[in-house]
Amino acid sequence: MVALSPLPIKRSLEELYFYTSRQTSTTQNIQNWRQASLFYYQLSDYASIMLRGKLSLVGTNVFEQDWRAELTDFQQQLNYKDPVILRFQTSSIKIRQMMTIDHLELVDQPTDGPAHLD
């Protein structure tokens, strides 16, 4: 388990991008196991969202604009020597609001393109 901050560009429930180093254990692990889960919890109202899907290394050409200019202040301070972009493609979503749970399975399995919610 590792904490990553998504890039502020091209963000959606279907697809998120992350900036990290090629030397991180996360990058090394996805060579063998691409399944991943993302989790966000908000204490103020006990709400949470969990996304399950596939994590893969992608080239920087997936962005129309310069992704380095879009890094948050925190991400810029990381200043990785060998940076990589990871793409997370969602296959299912689980949302918890207060004490209720909604679960949504995406019909299509993740591909190299964005997933679609039905």
Backbone as ProteinMPNN parsed JSONL, in Angstrom:
{"seq_chain_A": "MVALSPLPIKRSLEELYFYTSRQTSTTQNIQNWRQASLFYYQLSDYASIMLRGKLSLVGTNVFEQDWRAELTDFQQQLNYKDPVILRFQTSSIKIRQMMTIDHLELVDQPTDGPAHLD", "coords_chain_A": {"N_chain_A": [[0.852, -1.169, 0.0], [0.515, 2.211, -0.823], [0.775, 5.774, -0.734], [-0.286, 8.008, -3.163], [-0.403, 11.004, -5.098], [-2.761, 12.168, -7.364], [-2.217, 13.431, -10.714], [-3.175, 16.751, -11.573], [-4.455, 16.979, -14.017], [-6.622, 15.715, -16.62], [-8.411, 14.231, -14.961], [-10.722, 11.885, -13.767], [-13.449, 9.741, -12.722], [-13.147, 7.498, -14.177], [-10.538, 7.39, -15.088], [-7.291, 8.067, -13.954], [-4.195, 9.81, -13.481], [-0.823, 9.44, -12.392], [2.186, 10.748, -10.986], [5.384, 9.595, -10.549], [8.453, 7.983, -9.506], [10.606, 5.959, -11.531], [12.044, 4.184, -10.036], [10.525, 3.492, -7.796], [8.8, 1.228, -5.558], [6.171, 0.809, -6.286], [6.121, 1.246, -9.082], [7.838, -0.807, -9.854], [6.372, -3.034, -8.95], [4.056, -3.066, -10.597], [4.903, -4.207, -12.888], [4.591, -6.9, -12.574], [2.068, -7.252, -11.4], [-0.831, -5.801, -12.189], [-3.261, -5.055, -11.153], [-5.039, -2.807, -9.066], [-6.125, -0.759, -6.296], [-7.763, 2.228, -5.392], [-8.297, 4.51, -2.771], [-10.267, 6.817, -0.975], [-11.027, 8.667, 1.882], [-13.276, 10.551, 3.805], [-13.395, 12.109, 6.723], [-15.166, 13.959, 7.927], [-17.856, 13.467, 7.156], [-17.971, 10.766, 7.09], [-17.754, 9.588, 4.604], [-16.711, 7.68, 1.756], [-14.765, 6.591, -1.061], [-13.978, 3.993, -3.248], [-11.968, 2.849, -5.792], [-11.467, 0.32, -8.118], [-9.185, -1.216, -10.329], [-6.95, -1.127, -13.135], [-3.487, -0.559, -13.249], [-0.986, 1.067, -15.072], [2.121, 1.734, -16.79], [2.591, 4.648, -18.699], [3.372, 6.587, -21.614], [4.507, 10.013, -21.83], [3.192, 11.247, -23.854], [0.453, 11.015, -23.708], [-0.805, 13.247, -22.891], [-2.067, 16.375, -23.961], [-1.081, 18.859, -23.288], [1.861, 20.248, -21.643], [2.729, 18.167, -19.169], [4.431, 18.514, -17.002], [4.246, 21.187, -16.302], [1.835, 21.175, -15.086], [2.071, 19.949, -12.636], [1.467, 19.675, -9.118], [2.447, 21.836, -6.356], [3.606, 20.224, -4.365], [4.227, 17.878, -5.866], [6.08, 18.952, -7.662], [8.17, 19.514, -5.928], [9.095, 16.973, -5.378], [10.695, 16.249, -7.541], [11.735, 14.066, -9.245], [14.405, 12.049, -10.524], [14.197, 10.179, -12.544], [11.442, 10.282, -13.806], [8.123, 8.864, -14.136], [4.916, 8.294, -15.658], [1.958, 7.027, -14.398], [-0.99, 5.3, -15.281], [-4.237, 4.905, -14.111], [-6.957, 2.852, -14.645], [-10.307, 2.578, -14.185], [-12.317, -0.142, -13.105], [-14.317, -0.85, -11.355], [-16.463, 0.776, -8.954], [-16.925, 1.801, -5.637], [-18.972, 3.423, -3.481], [-19.41, 5.097, -0.452], [-21.681, 6.748, 1.447], [-22.303, 8.448, 4.289], [-23.942, 6.066, 6.003], [-24.577, 4.329, 3.945], [-24.053, 2.175, 1.124], [-23.024, 2.143, -2.2], [-22.46, 0.285, -5.092], [-20.776, -0.12, -8.117], [-20.22, -1.842, -11.019], [-18.164, -1.663, -13.785], [-19.06, -2.192, -17.153], [-17.392, -2.813, -19.372], [-14.142, -4.166, -19.418], [-11.075, -2.617, -18.318], [-9.146, -1.049, -20.855], [-6.608, 0.043, -23.131], [-7.621, 2.512, -23.534], [-9.876, 5.054, -22.185], [-12.169, 3.939, -19.64], [-15.745, 3.232, -19.645], [-18.652, 4.353, -18.012], [-21.741, 2.785, -17.38]], "CA_chain_A": [[0.0, 0.0, 0.0], [1.312, 3.43, -0.95], [0.0, 6.994, -0.977], [0.1, 8.758, -4.356], [-1.269, 12.137, -5.426], [-3.005, 12.178, -8.812], [-1.946, 14.653, -11.463], [-4.398, 17.557, -11.633], [-5.011, 17.024, -15.373], [-7.314, 14.523, -17.119], [-8.908, 13.472, -13.82], [-12.116, 11.454, -13.795], [-13.626, 8.469, -12.018], [-12.78, 6.437, -15.106], [-9.111, 7.372, -15.388], [-6.454, 9.003, -13.2], [-2.771, 9.715, -13.786], [0.043, 9.689, -11.251], [3.59, 11.061, -11.246], [6.247, 8.939, -9.571], [9.778, 7.64, -10.017], [10.752, 4.601, -12.072], [12.67, 3.347, -9.013], [9.642, 3.196, -6.672], [8.284, -0.144, -5.498], [4.913, 0.789, -7.036], [6.462, 1.073, -10.494], [8.392, -2.155, -10.007], [5.316, -4.026, -8.72], [3.07, -3.169, -11.682], [5.448, -5.061, -13.95], [4.1, -8.255, -12.316], [0.674, -7.256, -10.955], [-1.367, -4.513, -12.614], [-4.49, -4.742, -10.432], [-4.814, -1.836, -7.998], [-7.292, -0.108, -5.7], [-7.563, 3.574, -4.878], [-9.257, 4.729, -1.69], [-10.315, 8.148, -0.382], [-11.934, 8.693, 3.017], [-13.531, 11.894, 4.322], [-13.819, 11.917, 8.104], [-16.235, 14.87, 8.345], [-19.181, 12.862, 6.987], [-17.768, 9.316, 6.999], [-17.928, 9.173, 3.217], [-15.506, 7.127, 1.139], [-14.887, 6.064, -2.418], [-12.927, 3.058, -3.598], [-11.91, 2.506, -7.207], [-10.628, -0.836, -8.444], [-8.887, -1.221, -11.746], [-5.657, -1.536, -13.662], [-2.447, 0.466, -13.217], [0.028, 0.79, -16.086], [3.048, 2.797, -17.186], [2.247, 5.239, -19.996], [4.272, 7.64, -22.065], [4.054, 11.378, -21.565], [2.437, 11.743, -25.012], [-0.989, 10.887, -23.477], [-1.297, 14.579, -22.554], [-1.94, 17.374, -25.016], [-0.255, 19.95, -22.775], [3.054, 19.848, -20.899], [2.311, 17.658, -17.866], [5.314, 19.039, -15.934], [3.718, 22.486, -15.896], [0.603, 20.921, -14.342], [2.347, 19.321, -11.345], [1.179, 20.466, -7.919], [3.667, 22.28, -5.671], [4.191, 19.049, -3.725], [4.8, 17.009, -6.891], [7.275, 19.618, -8.179], [9.231, 19.384, -4.932], [9.642, 15.612, -5.44], [11.781, 16.391, -8.507], [12.307, 12.746, -9.535], [15.441, 12.011, -11.557], [13.702, 9.326, -13.627], [9.993, 10.269, -13.583], [7.222, 8.116, -15.004], [3.495, 8.556, -15.485], [1.141, 5.827, -14.247], [-2.403, 5.502, -15.581], [-5.169, 4.009, -13.442], [-8.219, 2.727, -15.375], [-11.282, 2.04, -13.251], [-13.23, -1.209, -13.537], [-15.477, -0.818, -10.458], [-16.501, 1.895, -8.011], [-17.731, 1.577, -4.439], [-19.152, 4.71, -2.805], [-20.098, 5.018, 0.843], [-22.103, 8.052, 1.944], [-22.821, 8.21, 5.632], [-23.964, 4.635, 6.303], [-25.077, 3.562, 2.81], [-23.009, 1.769, 0.186], [-23.392, 1.916, -3.594], [-21.391, -0.419, -5.787], [-20.988, -0.079, -9.553], [-19.255, -2.563, -11.842], [-18.131, -1.184, -15.156], [-19.363, -3.294, -18.063], [-16.195, -3.131, -20.137], [-12.91, -4.24, -18.655], [-10.17, -1.562, -18.755], [-8.302, -1.259, -22.027], [-5.629, 1.106, -23.22], [-8.362, 3.763, -23.591], [-10.667, 5.285, -20.974], [-13.314, 3.068, -19.39], [-17.007, 3.928, -19.747], [-19.658, 3.996, -17.023], [-23.079, 2.599, -17.95]], "C_chain_A": [[0.902, 1.238, 0.0], [0.385, 4.609, -1.212], [0.577, 7.714, -2.194], [-0.883, 9.901, -4.55], [-1.496, 12.144, -6.932], [-2.582, 13.506, -9.443], [-3.247, 15.438, -11.568], [-5.029, 17.633, -13.028], [-5.623, 15.676, -15.745], [-7.817, 13.637, -15.986], [-10.385, 13.131, -14.018], [-12.223, 10.187, -12.962], [-13.194, 7.299, -12.891], [-11.276, 6.275, -15.26], [-8.394, 8.45, -14.589], [-4.998, 8.76, -13.574], [-1.97, 10.111, -12.561], [1.47, 9.907, -11.722], [4.409, 10.395, -10.15], [7.599, 8.664, -10.222], [9.791, 6.205, -10.535], [11.311, 3.655, -11.016], [11.743, 2.991, -7.846], [9.169, 1.746, -6.718], [6.966, -0.253, -6.269], [5.187, 0.526, -8.515], [7.013, -0.321, -10.749], [7.298, -3.214, -9.888], [4.34, -4.156, -9.886], [3.611, -3.934, -12.881], [4.899, -6.482, -13.809], [2.612, -8.311, -11.987], [0.08, -5.887, -11.232], [-2.649, -4.127, -11.894], [-4.173, -3.803, -9.271], [-6.154, -1.325, -7.482], [-6.88, 1.262, -5.211], [-8.647, 3.827, -3.843], [-9.122, 6.15, -1.167], [-11.372, 8.121, 0.712], [-12.05, 10.122, 3.535], [-14.157, 11.762, 5.706], [-15.034, 12.761, 8.484], [-17.632, 14.281, 8.19], [-19.109, 11.347, 6.779], [-18.009, 8.777, 5.593], [-16.603, 8.61, 2.69], [-15.821, 6.699, -0.288], [-13.698, 5.144, -2.646], [-13.061, 2.731, -5.081], [-11.009, 1.292, -7.356], [-10.395, -0.826, -9.936], [-7.479, -1.669, -12.046], [-4.712, -0.332, -13.671], [-1.383, 0.101, -14.24], [0.92, 2.003, -16.304], [2.612, 3.331, -18.542], [3.276, 6.291, -20.355], [3.676, 9.015, -21.803], [3.248, 11.945, -22.726], [0.924, 11.551, -24.845], [-1.62, 12.24, -23.146], [-1.081, 15.531, -23.72], [-1.041, 18.521, -24.582], [0.952, 19.378, -22.027], [2.658, 19.44, -19.482], [3.171, 18.196, -16.735], [4.819, 20.386, -15.419], [2.468, 22.334, -15.034], [0.824, 20.274, -12.975], [1.967, 20.251, -10.202], [2.498, 20.904, -7.295], [4.382, 21.1, -5.014], [4.88, 18.149, -4.745], [6.061, 17.628, -7.493], [8.443, 19.467, -7.219], [9.848, 17.988, -4.927], [10.806, 15.537, -6.422], [12.49, 15.065, -8.813], [13.333, 12.819, -10.657], [14.995, 11.203, -12.774], [12.186, 9.198, -13.49], [9.246, 9.405, -14.59], [5.791, 8.542, -14.698], [2.787, 7.201, -15.417], [-0.302, 6.188, -14.571], [-3.213, 4.439, -14.837], [-6.465, 4.034, -14.222], [-9.198, 1.958, -14.49], [-12.12, 0.934, -13.876], [-14.441, -1.307, -12.612], [-15.317, 0.3, -9.437], [-17.389, 1.513, -6.832], [-17.768, 2.893, -3.666], [-19.908, 4.493, -1.511], [-20.385, 6.442, 1.302], [-22.817, 7.823, 3.261], [-22.808, 6.706, 5.888], [-24.549, 3.798, 5.172], [-23.922, 3.248, 1.873], [-23.625, 1.553, -1.184], [-22.196, 1.291, -4.285], [-21.728, -0.453, -7.276], [-19.868, -0.832, -10.248], [-19.308, -1.961, -13.237], [-18.304, -2.373, -16.083], [-18.115, -3.74, -18.8], [-14.99, -3.195, -19.208], [-11.978, -3.133, -19.165], [-9.341, -1.99, -19.957], [-7.247, -0.163, -22.014], [-6.3, 2.474, -23.301], [-9.164, 3.934, -22.324], [-11.834, 4.311, -20.868], [-14.597, 3.894, -19.467], [-17.953, 3.434, -18.668], [-20.994, 3.817, -17.722], [-24.113, 3.087, -16.997]], "O_chain_A": [[1.903, 1.304, 0.714], [-0.665, 4.458, -1.837], [1.774, 7.996, -2.251], [-2.059, 9.781, -4.207], [-0.535, 12.128, -7.701], [-2.59, 14.554, -8.796], [-4.319, 14.839, -11.646], [-6.051, 18.299, -13.194], [-5.199, 14.631, -15.252], [-7.664, 12.417, -16.044], [-11.188, 13.987, -14.39], [-11.211, 9.624, -12.544], [-12.906, 6.217, -12.378], [-10.785, 5.178, -15.527], [-8.83, 9.601, -14.548], [-4.615, 7.648, -13.937], [-2.366, 10.989, -11.794], [1.908, 9.333, -12.719], [4.158, 10.605, -8.963], [7.846, 9.072, -11.357], [9.068, 5.346, -10.03], [11.08, 2.448, -11.088], [12.16, 2.236, -6.968], [9.143, 1.12, -7.778], [6.677, -1.302, -6.846], [4.546, -0.33, -9.124], [6.684, -0.945, -11.758], [7.295, -4.187, -10.642], [3.839, -5.251, -10.142], [2.857, -4.273, -13.793], [4.756, -7.193, -14.804], [1.958, -9.316, -12.266], [0.446, -4.911, -10.577], [-3.091, -2.983, -12.006], [-3.17, -3.975, -8.578], [-7.181, -1.446, -8.151], [-5.783, 1.441, -4.68], [-9.789, 3.405, -4.021], [-8.013, 6.636, -0.942], [-12.477, 7.619, 0.506], [-11.047, 10.82, 3.684], [-15.31, 11.351, 5.839], [-15.855, 12.32, 9.288], [-18.51, 14.562, 9.006], [-20.079, 10.728, 6.343], [-18.425, 7.63, 5.426], [-15.523, 9.013, 3.124], [-16.973, 6.48, -0.661], [-12.565, 5.465, -2.289], [-14.141, 2.381, -5.556], [-9.918, 1.244, -6.788], [-11.281, -0.477, -10.717], [-6.89, -2.474, -11.324], [-5.099, 0.772, -14.054], [-0.924, -1.04, -14.279], [0.531, 3.141, -16.04], [2.297, 2.552, -19.441], [3.969, 6.818, -19.484], [2.473, 9.147, -21.579], [2.672, 13.025, -22.597], [0.172, 11.892, -25.758], [-2.845, 12.36, -23.125], [-0.044, 15.496, -24.383], [-0.321, 19.094, -25.399], [1.043, 18.17, -21.81], [2.288, 20.295, -18.678], [2.688, 18.325, -15.61], [4.957, 20.69, -14.234], [2.085, 23.267, -14.328], [-0.135, 20.07, -12.23], [2.123, 21.467, -10.304], [3.556, 20.395, -7.665], [5.605, 20.985, -5.091], [6.003, 17.702, -4.512], [7.011, 16.909, -7.802], [9.585, 19.308, -7.651], [10.998, 17.824, -4.518], [11.79, 14.842, -6.168], [13.707, 14.959, -8.655], [13.155, 13.56, -11.624], [15.376, 11.513, -13.903], [11.687, 8.14, -13.107], [9.672, 9.237, -15.733], [5.497, 9.075, -13.628], [2.993, 6.339, -16.271], [-0.783, 7.252, -14.184], [-2.924, 3.245, -14.916], [-7.029, 5.104, -14.448], [-8.934, 0.821, -14.1], [-12.574, 1.045, -15.015], [-15.491, -1.796, -13.03], [-14.206, 0.713, -9.102], [-18.476, 0.965, -7.016], [-16.732, 3.412, -3.251], [-20.919, 3.792, -1.477], [-19.472, 7.238, 1.518], [-23.808, 7.096, 3.333], [-21.728, 6.125, 5.982], [-24.977, 2.667, 5.406], [-22.928, 3.974, 1.836], [-24.634, 0.86, -1.314], [-21.058, 1.715, -4.087], [-22.854, -0.782, -7.647], [-18.695, -0.497, -10.083], [-20.387, -1.775, -13.799], [-17.754, -3.446, -15.83], [-17.816, -4.933, -18.844], [-14.846, -2.362, -18.312], [-12.077, -2.744, -20.329], [-8.9, -3.135, -20.059], [-7.026, 0.482, -20.989], [-5.629, 3.496, -23.155], [-9.145, 3.055, -21.462], [-12.416, 3.91, -21.876], [-14.55, 5.12, -19.366], [-18.051, 2.23, -18.431], [-21.348, 4.626, -18.58], [-25.306, 3.017, -17.292]]}, "name": "protein", "num_of_chains": 1, "seq": "MVALSPLPIKRSLEELYFYTSRQTSTTQNIQNWRQASLFYYQLSDYASIMLRGKLSLVGTNVFEQDWRAELTDFQQQLNYKDPVILRFQTSSIKIRQMMTIDHLELVDQPTDGPAHLD"}
